[in-house]
Amino acid sequence: MAPLSFPLSSLLKLKDCAQKANIFCNVLQGLHHRPLRSRLWKRNFGAVAHGVGQLLSHQPRGKSYAASVCSSSSDGQDMTDRLWSVYNETKKQTEDLLPVISTNSVNPNTIFANNEMSLRDIEIYGFDYDYTLAFYSRHLHTLIFDIARDILITNLRYPEGLRNYEYIPDFAVRGLHYDVQKALLMKIDAFHYIQLGTVYRGLHPVPDEEVIAMYEGSHVPLEIMSDFYGKSSHGHTMKQFMDIFSLPEMTLLSCVNDFFMRHNIDYEPVHLYKDVKEAIRDVHVKGIMYRAVEADIEKFICYGEQSHAVLKKLSEHGKKMFLITNSPFDFVDRGMHYIVGKDWMDLFDVVIVQADKPGFFNDRRKPFRRVTDKGALLWDRIHKLEKGKIYKQGNLYEFLRLTGWRGSKVLYFGDHIYSDLADLTLKHGWRTGAIIPELRKEIKIMNTEEYMHMMAWLQALTGLIEQMQVHRDPASQAVVNEWIREREAMRSQTKDIFNGQFGSLFRTYHNPTYFSRRLSRFADIYMASISCLLNYDFQHTFFPRRTPLQHESPFWPEHSPAGISVSSQLHRTNSD
């Protein structure tokens, strides 16, 4: 994110402000892209920060300049009046820009790029199944929670009172960390800092002072963070929940913790974590969830026609396709029958089930095994992977040898950043696409006037504080401290607007979350659903935005009025 640089004397020069506002309007109009069908798409709210910076930052930064804004008098009251005058003028100028800012909405059907990638180069498309081709309703999370809760009670003799707890759909968000030994659920940013206010023991927040005392600050050392795949193993005491299926697991952990605390029951947090983990695992491994979904598939699977449309489009353009999933064949077959039809396997060149990802990508020892459509296992050695046949387990190295599908001509889609994508991009050079269903909800929130107005003022207020903190007299410091309190209150509001407990999946206040950091590293592109592919042709190149580094100017040539005028001229020429 670009550094906030809002020298404020320009706010007192109305003519200069008008000129800069005009530049800002041009910037936003240039960034207000056409619909996806015209191959141009709307960018996110980052343009607003750049625009506000563009409006307010044409003077050098530093103490000497900031001091000059209010240096004409040493009288405390006069200084206070001047500071509040700058505050009010900044707020007015920000409010004047809100109608323009509000036009800069983001299209939730956009495919976002972390790394430049052209579909022209992609010959083979691979897919995970769950939450990639098959999207599930919230009924599935309720089902998983209920079954796992009952396993704890029936099989592991947990208290009957736990039956009074029901699944809370909006309690947790994906990407949270769980401290296994302390029984704390929390959100951590890209720099390993805990976001204070998002630490929960059970269903209740832990006071910031207590968190700071437990961790001797808010930083989590690398040696106790989760391992590469987000697991708590080999001395790591943190578990990161990256799977969408983990939402009911986090909620169940929190509910059981809550019950024990409410009833003053002494318990070992490590045992609780392992028991809940095993109960959730049993829901999947013992086939309980699979049988329930197969019995009422219309209740649990949604958006099937969109996945079908994507597969059909790829097939019509001669693209090769394969499926690698951890789910069993019967479950996948029933779901794909519902999504595509009985001939769904005709679309795929290779189908691999029960692959045991992420081990599939690393363990060379497991060979492929044929499975009949009735589920029977065959014993013959596999010399080639054939279309129309079903394979179980195996490993990626054997897959690469048998298919020859290597490198950047392969694009694989999955919802789990670690299990689906990390090894493919780091070790094998495949291109990767992350499916993040939560994007759609978050983008809709970001497109609201409430959020846009709040963020515009938060950015401007941060700039005020940055510039005016150099005034160290008591009167000035009192004013700046009041601004800081206002900023802190607004930061909490921007968190709560996404999720009352943990905020956005992607940000911890201004910093990216740990989840965002991993997403940007392991996914070339990301989107809300696989159906976003329908908005692009197969010649399309995805370009990441060049977001300025902290030491770089926030005003890039491609955002300049000259560049915009050329672009606008091209649009007019094309329309003529």
N, C-alpha and C positions, 0 to 999 in steps of 0.2 A: 504494500500500500504506500502511496506517495506520502511524504512527510507533510504534516499540516503546517502551512505557512501563510498566515493571514495578517500581514502588516496592516495596521488599522487606520493610519492617517488618511489613506485613500478613501475611507468611508466618509470622511468629513469634506471630501471634495466632490460635490454632487455631479459636476460635469464629467469628471474622470470616472465616477461610478457609472454614469449612464453609458459611457463609451464601453466600459468593461462589461456591463450587463448585456450590451448588444453583442459583444464577442461571445459571451457565455451562451446567449440564446442561439447564436449561430452554431456553436459547438454542439449544443444539445440537439438542434435540428438536424445537424449532420449525423449525429449518433442515433437519431430516431429512425431506425431502419425500417424498411418495408417488410411485409409479411414474408414468411419462410418460402412461399411459393416463388417469390422473385429472387430467391437465393440470398437474400439479405435478412439479417435477423437482429432483434433487439438485444442490446447488451444490458448488463446489470447496473445496479445503482452506483457502481464505482464511478461512472461518468459524472454523477452529481457532485461527488467529492472533488473531482478534477475541475468541474465547472465553478464550484464555490471558490476553490483555490485560485482558478483563473481570474475570477472577479476581484479577489481580495489580495493577490500576491504579485504585485509588480514592483515592490520595493525590496531592498536587501533586508535579510533577517539579522537579528542580533540585538544586544542590549542597547547599543547607542541609538538605533532607530526606534525601538519600542519606547525607550525613555523619552525620545523627542516628542512623542504624541502628547504627553502630559507633563512636560517639564517647564512650562512657563511660570509656574508658581510653586512655592514651597509650602503654601498654606494647606493643611490637611483637608479642610472642608472643600476647598477649591479643587484639590486633587480628586477627592471622592466624586464631586460633581462631574468632573471631566471623564472619569472612568465610566460612570453611569451614562454619560452622554454617548460615549463610544459604544457601550453595550446596547443602548436603545437604538442607535443608528444602525448597528450591525443587525439587530433583530429585524428592523424595518426593511433593510436591504434584502435580508434572507426571505422575509415574507413576500416581498415584491417578486422574488424569483420563483416562488412556489408553483404558480400556474405553469411555468415552463418545465420545472422539475417534474411535475405530475404527469407530463406527457412521455417521460422516459421510462416507460414500463418494460418489463421483461416478458418475452413470450415463453410460457412454460413448456412448449413443445420444441424448444431449441435443443440442439446438441452442443455442448460446451467443450472446448478443447483445452487441454493442459499442454499438449504437444502437437506440433503441426503434423497433419495426416491427411492424405488424399485417398478417397475411395477408389480412385482410378488404379491404385496400386494393389487393391485388395482383391484376391481371387478366391479365397476360402473364408467362410464365415462359420465360427463355432459358437455354441451356446451352452450355458448351464440351463437347467430346467426350472427349478423352484425360484420364483420371484424374478425370472428372466423371461422365459416363455409363458410360464404359468403364474398369474398374479392371484393372490388370495384375499378374500374379504377378512374383515376383523373377526368374523366368527371363528376363524382358525386359531387365532391367538387365545380367544376365550376357551376353546376346546383344549388346547395344549395346557393352559393354566389349570383348568379344572381337573384334567386327568392326572397331571403331575402332583397337584395338591392331594388328590385322593390316594395316589401311590404312597406319598409320605405318611398319610394317616393309616392306611390299611397295611402296608408292607413294612414300614419302618417305625410304627407305633408313635407317630407324632400326635399331639393333642387333637381331640375331636373338634375343639373350638375353632380350628383352622378352617372348617367348612363354612364359617360365617364370612370368610374373605372371598371376594369375587375379583375377577380381572379388572384392572383400571386401565382403560385404553390409552389415556393421555398422561400416564404417570412418567414413564421413562422415554428416552430417545436413544437411538442407536449410537454406538461409539463411546459410551460411558466406560469408566474404569471402576472396578470393584476391588477394594482392599480386603483380601480374604481373611487376614488375621484380625483386622479391626472391624470387619463387617460394615464397611462404609462404601456407598455408591456415590460417584462424583464425576464431574467433567474436568478434563485436563486439556490444556492448550498445547500448541505445537512446540512450546519451549519447556514442557514438563511442569508447568505451573498449574496448580489447582485453581479453578475459578471459584473464589469464595462466594458463598451463598448457594452453591450447587452441591454441597456435601450432605448426604442423607444417611441417617441410621434408621433403618426401618422406613416408615412413611413420614418422618419428620426431619426437618433440617437441623444440622449441627451448627451451633454458634461459631462465628468466624474465629473468636478467641480460642475456642477449644480445638479447632482444626489447626491453627497456628502453633498451639502448644504441643499437639500430637506429632506434627511433622517438622517442628522447629522452624516454622516458616510456612510457605505455601508451595515450595519446590519439591518435586518428587525425584529423588536420585535415579539415575539410569539403572543401577544395579537392582532396584526393586520394581522397576517397571515391568510390564508384561513382556514375554519373549517375542520373537519375530512374528509369530502367528497370533499374538494377542492372548496367549495362554499364561497361566500362573504355574510355572514349572522351573526346575533347576535353580531354586533359590528366589525366583521372582515371586513377589507376594501380590502383585496386581494382575487382575484378569480384565482384558478389554473385550467388551461385547460388540462384535462387528456384524453379526448375522441378524437379519430381520427376525428370524425365528427366536432370537435371544430376548426379544421384548417381553414375552411372558415369563421367561426365566428370571430376568431382573425384577419384575413385579412380584413374582413368587418369593424370591429371596427377601425382598423388602417387607412383604406381608408376614412371613414367618418371623423375621427379626422383630417386627412390630408386636406380634403376639407375645413373644417371649419377654420383651421389655415391659409390656403392659401388665403382664402377670408376674413380673419379678422372678422369672425362671432363669436360673444360671445355666448357661450353655456354652459350648465351645464353637466359635464362629467357623473354624476350619471344617469341623464335622458337618455343620449346617450347609456350608457351601458345597461340599462333596455330595451330600445327600440330595440336595436340590438338583445339582448337576446330573447325578445318576437318574433321578426321577424324570427329568426332561429327556435324557438320553433314551430311557425306556419307552417313552411315548413314541419316539421315532423308530428305534431299533426293533422293538417288539411288534411293530406294525399297527399299533393302536390308532395312531393318527391316520395312517394310510387307509385303513379299513373304513374309518369314519368319513373321510373325504370321498372315497369311492362310492360309498352308500348314498351320498347326497351331494353330488358334484356341483350342481347348479348353485347350491348354497355357498360353496367355498371358493370356486374359481370364477374370476371376473375378467373382463376385457379380452376374452379369448379370440374374438373376431379380429382384433388389432394384431395380435401375434400371428394369426393365420395370414393376414394381409401382407405382413413383412416377409414371411417365409415364401409366399406365393410370388411376390415381387422379385426376390432373390433368385428363385428358381427360373422365372421367366427370363431373367438376364444371364442365365447360364452359370451362376455362381455355385461352387461346391459348398456343401454344408455338412456339419457334423454336430453331434450332441454328446457332451460328457457331463454326467450327473452322478451324484451320490445316491440318488433315490433308486428303489428297485424297479424292475421292468413293469410289473403289473400296475404299479401306481402311475408310472409315466405313461404307459399305454392307455390306461383309462382316461387320464387327463388329456392326452393328445388326441384321442378319439373325440373328446368333447370340443377341443379347440379347433382341430383341423378336419377330422373325419377318419374313417377306418383306413384310408390309404396314406396316413401321415408319414409312414416310413419311406414312401417313395420320394419324399422331399430331401431325405438325408442320405449322404454317401456313407457315413459311419455313425453307428449308435452304440454308445458305451454307457452302461448303467453300473451302479454300486462301485464307482471308480475309486472311492476312498480318498478324495481330494482333502488336503493338499499333498498327502503321501503319493498320490498318482504322479505328481510332477517331480518327485525326488527319488523315490524308491525304485531302483532298477530290478529288483528281485521278483516282483509279481508279474507273471505272464498273463496274457489275455486268455479268457475262457469263453467258449461259445455257450449261449443260453438259447433254448428253444422258446417259441412263443407261448409254450405252456409252462415255462419256468424250469424245465429240466436242464441240468448241467451236462455238457459233453466233455470228453476227455482228450479229443484230438488236438495235436499241436497246430497253432495258428501260423500260417505262412503268409496270409494277406487278409486285410480287412475288407470285407465285401459288403456291397450295398444290399439292403434288405435283410441282413442278419444282425443278431444282437450279441454284444460282447460285454463281459463282466470283468471288473478289476483292470489288470494290466498296468502299464506305466507309460509315461510320455515318451521316454527314449525309444521304446519299442514302437510306439505310435508314429514317431518321426521316421523311424527306419522303414516301416511298412508303407507309409503314405508318401513320404518325401515332402510333406507340407511344413516347410521351415521358414523362419524369418518373417520379414515384414509384409509378406503377401497374405499372412493369416491374421484375421481379426477375431478375437474371442470375447464374448460378452458374459458377464456374471455379476451377481449382486454382492458377493463377499470379496472385499478388497484383498484380503490375505489369501484365503483358500482358493479363490478363483483366478486372481490376476497377478499377484506379486511375483511368483516364480516365473511366470510366462514372460513378463517384461524384463526381469532382471537376468535370467539365465538363458532364455531361448529366443529373445528378440521378436516375439509375436507382438502385434499391436493389440491393445486391450481397451475394452469399453465397459465402464461401470454403470450398472442400472441402479439408480438411487430414487426409489418411489417417493421419498420424503421431499424431493425437490419441488414437486408440483404444489404442495401445500405451502412451502416456505416462499416460493416465488409469488404465489397469490397474496401472501401477507406483505411481501416487499412492495407489491404493486398498489397497496392501499394508500390513500392520501395520508392517513394517520402515520403510517410508518415513514413515508417519504418526508413529511413535514418534520417529524421527530428527528430523523437522521440529518436533515439539512441544518437544523438548528444545533444539533449536537456537534456537528463538524465545525460550524461557525463559532460556537461557544468554546470548543477546545482551542481554536485558534486565538481567541481572546485571552484565554488563560495562558497559553504558551507565550504570547507577546507581553502581557502585562505583569507576569510574575516577577519581572526585573525590578519593579517598584517595591522596595523593602520597608518603606515607612509604615507604621502601624495602620494608618487610615486606609492606605492602598491595599495592604495585606488583608484587612477585614473584608474589603470588597471582593478581592480575588478569591478568598476562602468561601465567600457566599456563592460565587460562580462555581467553584469546585463542588460544593454540596449540591447545587442544581445539576451539574453534570453527572454526579454519581447517581442521583435519583433518576435521571433520564436513561442512564446505562442500564439500571435495573428494569426500567419500563421496556426498553428495547429487548431485553432478555425475555421478560414475561410474555411479551406479545407472541412469541413462538411457542413457548412451553413454560408454564408457571414454575416448574421445579428446576429444569436444566437448560432452558433457552433453546437457541438454534443448534441444529446438528453441525453447522459449519463454522460458527464463530463463538469465541469466548470474549464477549465485549468486542474489542477491535481486533484481537489476534485471531488467527485461524485456530480451530480445534485440532487436537491430535488426529482426529478422524480426517479432517481436511488435508492435513499434511500428508497422510498416507495416500489419500485419494489423488492428490496432485502428483505424487511420485509414481504410483503404480497404474494409473489409468491414463491412457492417451486422450480419451474422450469420455464424457459422462452425460447422462440424460435421465429423465424421469421414468421412461419406459422404452421398450424396444420399438414401440410404434413411432417414436420420433424419427426413425429412419425413413418413414414414408414421406417426409417433407423434403428429402434431398435426392438428387439424381446421383448416378454412380460415377460422375466426373467431379463431384464436389470435393473441394479441399477445405479442411477445417483449420483455421488459424487461431492460435491463442492470442489474446490481447497482450501487447507489450505493456505490462504494468510497470511504471517507473520504480526503480530501486530507491532506497531512502536517500541516496546521494545524488539522484538524477532529477532533472526538472520534470515537474508533472505535466508540462505542456509539450507534447510531442508533435513533430511535423505533420503526421497523419491526422492530427486533430486541429491543425491550424486553419484559419479562415481561408487561406489560399487553397489548401488541399480540399476544403469543403466546397469551395466555389467550383473547382474542377469537377468534383464528384457530382455536384448539383447540375452542372452543365451537361455531364454525360447522361444523367437521368433524363434531362429535358430532351436531349438529342434522341435517346432511345424511344422516348414516348412519342416524339414527332414521327 
